[in-house]
Amino acid sequence: MCTNPPDVSVPCTRVVPPRSRGRTMRRTSVRPHHARVGVVVVAVLAFCASLLSAGPATAAAKPAGFTGYAFDARCAPTQSQMDSWLTSSPFWGVGIYIGGSMMSCRPTVTDPGQPHLDATWVSRQRAKGWRMLPIWVGPQASCHTRYGDRIDPDPTGSYAAADARGRTEAAAAVSRARELGLPARSTLWYDLEGGFDLENDDCRRSALRFLSGWTIAVRQLGYRSGVYSSVSAGIHALDNADNLSPGSYAMPDQVWYAWYNGRPDVHISSQWVRATSWRGQRVHQYQADTPASYGGVALTIDRNFMQVDGGSKAPKVKLCGGTRMDFPGYPKLKKGDRGGKVKALQCLLKRNATYRGRLDAKYDRDVVRSVKSFQRKHRLRVTGRPDTATWTALFAQGSAPLLKVGSAGEPTLRLQRSLRAAGYTGVKPTGVLTDQTASAVLRHQKKLGLKRTGIVTPDVWASLKRGRR
């Protein structure tokens, strides 16, 4: 992707360059014959009907909310590149170009393109936890003369030709998405490059009608609609139209906006988009064409921050009937102590199958015996009293999945509690891994001489489970 949002000028590398780069392209047939519009509409309806008759896309549950980092590159990375970035980069999302007349990733004599992008590749990435952002790059705004394939600006029939072309592109994108095994309810993103003249009525309205046709058809075929564009061009035009003329155009389910301010967030200035528009359904491309290297693998990417489907959500986790587990600190308790911290200790010991007594908040000899058993099992100093290392190890026990910014769930909550017990008191135990948690992980890795990534890998889990801090 490459657009020209305000204050930043970035050369375009994601879309097929115009055939006459360096020269002004000549418009041909700006006003097509009305009869041709009718033919196009009929053809589109037939194409969409054929897809509908082929049956729905693979069934899928409602996509989980996510708040975190994503990247996109000109071509889909190879499997080895994806694997390297999985455990060393902050990204959980990846934008992939799946087709369209203006897609630049095509095989040439010197460039193999992306022959590896098939259903197997997609399945492998999804199984590893990657979130796919499939992108379709077709005709661009009619007044955007840089591109060889443009939306028909003929206003006949309320821009019927543009609407029909939008539906055609949607049908083709859905066909390709099904071929790649992308499940129903996935968001398919249309890339409408920015930099076109919003004051040109036919150009703006035909683009809006095209995107409306895209959205309607994508939904009819079982997927969700997303639109990528510059925040000051396509995204602003969509929101302005919805504000001034509600219902005139079908609005996409999610927006992906280019605004190269270097800030990884989903804020949009009110001069372009209303604060309530697409709340919880935004992707922000905040840097473009940036060299990046993770795990020894270098790529040129666009950096994005996303909050979709409401964002990553904190899990509802109750231990031992709702026993309080979070305290400002975790002291070295002793026999005879009483209170909430003792009850939390009993709960953790019970979860680790070393305590079978009652949760009575009393530090008695059974608790002492259980603490010693846990310490012995995990090669900690055996004292019968829970020191910092013991608390750290107790909280960390359980599954050890890969976690990054945006990960949410019970493992994330265990991680945060373990880090707090280890002395990283700035970490909030929310169950959602934020930049703050990733920073604590980075400090932990640095302190122990581990590979510094801020990503929770098996070696991070192993160190916490052994009480190392």
N, C-alpha and C positions, 0 to 999 in steps of 0.2 A: 504494500500500500504506500501511497505517497500523495499527499495533498498539500495545499498551500494555505494553512491557517494563518491568522494574523500574527504579525511580528516575527515570523520565521519563514525562511525560504530554503526548501530542501529539494534537491534534484530528485526526479521521479525514477525509481528503479523497479517498481513492482508491476507496472502495467506495460503492455506492449507499446513501444514508442511509435509515434505516427510515421507513416510512410514517407512524409515529406519533412522530416525533422529539419528545423532551421528555416523553413519557408512557411508562409501563411497558407493553410489548406483552403482550397476552393470549395465552396458549397455547391452541391449538385442536388437538384430536385428537392428544394426546401419545402415546396407545397405539393405533395403527391396527389394523384387523382383520387377522388372520393371512392370510385369503384374499387381501387386497390385496397382501401381501408377495409371494405366489406370482405374482400377475399382473405385478408390477413386475419380478421376476427374469426371467420369460419374455420380457417386452418388451425388457429390456436385452440378453439373449442374442441376440435377433433383430437388434437394432440393431448390435451388435458384429459379428455374422456378416455383415451387409450391408457393413460397412466392410472386413472381411477379404476378402470376395469381390471388392471393388473393386480389389484388388491392393495391393502394398506401396507405401510412400512412396518418393519419389525417392531413389535410392541415394546414399550419401555415405560418404566416408572417415571413419575415427575422428577425432573432433574433436581439434584440437591443444590441448595444455595452455596455460593462461593464468593469469597473476598480475597483476592491475592493477585499474584503476578502472572503475566503471560507474555509470550513473544511470538513474532511471526517473521518469516524469512522469505526470500524470493521463491525458493524451492523447499519442499519438505526435506528436513534433514534425514540422513541415513539412519539405520537402526543403531549402529555403533555410536553415532553422534548423539542420538536421543538418549541412549543408555548412559553416556558420559554426563550429559547435562541433567539427567534425572537425579543423580546423587550429588551433584556439585553446584547446580544453578538454583536460584530462588524460584524459578518458574514452575507452575503447575499446569498452565494453559499453553496451548500452541495453536497458532493460526496456520491453516493449510489451504493452499489454493487448489480447488478441485476442478476448475474449468472456467469457460467463458471466452469469448472472442478476443478480449483484451488481456488475457493472462499472459504474463511474460515468460513464465517458466515452461519453455518448450524445447524439445531436443534439437540441437543443431550439430554442425560438424565438430564444433569445439566444446559443446555443452550437452551432457547427457540428459539434462532436465531432471525429472523425478520418476524414473521408471519403477522405482520401488514403492511408489504410492499406490497401494492396492488394499483390498479388504484385509489381507493378512497383516500388513503394516498398521492399519488403523486398529485392528483388534488387539495387537500386541501393545500399542501405546495405551489404549483404554484400560487394558488389564493391569498395566503398571501404575495407573492412577492419573495419567495425563487427561486433561480436559480439552476436547477438540473444538476448534472454532473454524468450521469449513467456510471458505470464502469463494464466491462466484464473481468473476469480473467480466461483465458484458458491455453493451453499448453505454456510452457516456453522454453527458448533457449535450444537447444539440448545438449550443453556442461554444462548446469547449473544443475549439478547432485543432487541438493537439492530437486528437484521437481519430482513428480511421473509421471506427464504428460508433455511430451516434444515434441517440433517440430521435425518432421522427417528431418534429415540432408542429405538425399539421393539427390545427384546433378542431377540425371536423369531428362531430359527434363527441364533444368534450374530450378531445385528444384520444379518440378511440384507437388509433394506430399505436400510440405510446402505451396505452393500457394493454393492448393485445401483445405487444412485444414484451412487456413486463411479465405477462402470464406465460409466454413462450419460454423466457429465460428461467422462470421459476420451475416449469415442468422439466426442463433440461437439467437444472440443478438438483431437483429431487431424484431424477433418474440416476444421476451420478452418485448422489448420496446413498441411495439404496445399493448401488453397485459396490460402494465402499463399505457397506455394512453399518452406516451411521443410523442409529435407532430413531424411531418416530419421536417427535417432540424435541429433537435436536434443533438448535437454531441454525438456520442457513443464512449466511451474511452476504448481502449484495454490496459490492464495492463501487460506490459512485464517487469518483474523485472530485475534490473541491476545486476552487479556483474559477468557477464559471460565474457568469454575470446574473445575479439575482434580479437586476432591474429589467432584464429581458423577459417580458411576460411569457411569451411562447416557450422560451427555453426553460424557465422555472416551472411553469404549469405542466409542460409535457414530462419533465423529470418527476414531478410529484405524481402525475397520473401513472407513469411507468412504475414507480415504487409502490403505488397503491395496488396496481395489477399484480405485481410480484408478491406483495403481502397476502392478498386474497387467495391467490393460487397456491402459495406455499402452505397456507393453513388448510386449504381444502384437501391437500395431498398428505396431510398428517404431520407436518413439521411446523416450526415456528419461524417467524420472520425477524431478521436483523438487518440493519442498514449501517454501513460504514461510510463516513464522509468527513469533510472538514467541519469543525464545530460552527464556523461562520458561514458555511455554504449549505450543503445538503441537510445537516442536522437542524440548523437555524430555520431553513425553509420549511421543513416538516413541522417543527413546533409552532412556527408562526401561522402556518396554514391551519393547523389544528386549533389554534387559539382564536383566529379570526373567523374561521368557517368550519366549526366542529362537524364532523361526519362527512365532509366533502371528499375526504381521502381516507383510505384505510391506513392506520398508523402501525408501524412495526412494533413487535413485542419488545425488542431491545435495540439500543443504539450503541455504536462504536465510533467515537469521535476523535479526530486528530486535533490536538491542541498541544503544540510542542513547548510546554512551559517547564518541562523537567520535573514536574511534581507527580508522584505516583498516588493519585487519589481519583475520585469520581466527581469532583466539584466541577460545575459549569457556571460561568458568569451569567447573570440574569439578562445581560444584554443580548444573549444568543438563545438561551433556553430557560423556560420557567423552572423554578426550583422543584416543583412537583412532577415535572414530566420525566417519565421513565425512571422514577426513583427506585433504586434497588435493581435496575436493569440496564446498567451502563458499563461500557468498557472505554477506558481513556488511553489513547496512544500518546504518550508524553515525550517520547524520543524516537527519532527516525534514523534509519541507516547508520546504526551505531555498531562499531566493531566490539565484539564481546568474546571472551574466552573463559570457559569453565571446564575443569577436568582435562586441561590440555587440548581442548577442541575449540577452535576459533570459528565464529560465524559472524556475518553482518546481519543485524536484526533490527526490528522495531520493538521498542519496549512498551508494554501496556500494563495498566492496572485495572482490574475488573471487580465489579460487584454485581452479580447476576442472581436472579431468582431469590432476591431478598438478602443475599450475602450469606457468608458462613454463619451458622447458628450454634449457639452454645447448647451442649447436650443436657438432658435432664438426668442427672446421675445422683442417686441416693444410696449411700452405704450404710448398712446395718440399721435400716429403718429411719434414715435421715440423721444419723449421728453427725455432729459438727466435726469437720476435718480441717478447717482452715483457721490458723491462728497467726498472730504477728511473729511468733517464734516457737521453736520446739525444744523445750529444755531437757536436761538430763534428769529424768524422773528417777525416783527411788522408792523402795518398799515403804508403804505407809502413806504415800501421796494419794490424794483424791481429786476428782474434778473432771472437767471436760477433756483435758489433754490425755488423761489416763484412759478415758472411755474411747477416745480416738485411737490410742495405741492398742487397746484391746480389739477394736474393730479391725485394724490393719493386721494384727496377729491372727485373728480368726480367718481373714481372707487368705492368709498365707498358710493356713492349716497347721498352725503351731499352738493355737489356743482354743480350748473347748469350753471355757467357763462362761459365766454370765457377763454381760456388759453392764457392770455395776459401778464403774468409775472408781474402783478401789485397786490400788497397786499392792496385791498380795503375793504370796509365794508362788501361786500358779502363774501369775503374770511374769514374775522373775524367771521361772523355769521356761516359759514360752519365749521370752526375750533371748535367753541363753541359747535355746534351740535354734532360733532364727539366726543369731549371730554365728553360731557354729556352722550352720548349713551354708552360709554365704561368706564364710572365711573373714568375718569381722572380729574385732577384739571382743572376747567373751567376758562380759562383766555383769550381765543381768540388768543393766541399765541402758536405756536408749540414748546414745549420744547422737551427734549430728550425722555421722556415717550411717548409723542404724536407721534413723528416721528417713534419710535420703534413700536408702535401699528399700525400706518398707513401701514407700510410696511408688517406687519405680517398677515393682514386680508386676508382671503380666505380659501381654503381647508387646511386640517391639516393631511396629510398622514405621515406614519412612514418613516423616512429618516435615512439612514446610509451612511458610506463611499461608494461611487459609485453611489448613487442616483443622478439622473440628471433630470432637468426639471424646469418648472416655479415655483413650490413650493420651490425647493431648492434655486432658485434665490431670492425669497421673504424672505426666512429664512436668507440668507447671508446679504441681505440689512438691515433686521431688527436687526441682531446682530451688524452690523457696526454702525447703528444709536444708539444702546444701549451702544456703547463705545468699542466694540471689533474691533478696527480699523485694526487689522492684517488680518481680513477675507477678501478675495477677492471675489467680486460678479461675479462669473463665471457661476453659474447655475449647477456646478458639485460639489458634496459634497466630499471634500478631508479630509485628516487627519488634516489639519490645521483648517478646519471648525469644525470637530468633537472635536478638542481640545478646541475651543471657546465654544462649546455647553457644554462640561464638566465643564469649568470654570463657565459658567452661572448656571449650575445645582448646583455646589458647593456653589456658592454665595447665591442662593435662598433656599438652604436646600432641593433640590430635589434629587431623586435617581441618583447617578453619574454613567452614562453609556457612555456618548458621543453620545447617540442615540436620535434622535428627536422624542419624544413620545408626546402623547396628552397634558401632563402636561407642556412640554416645549413650545408648541404652545400656550397654554392657558396663560402662564406667559407673553409671548411676546405680545400677543394680548391685554393684560391689561397694557402693557407698563412697566412691571416689569423688573428690570435690576440689 
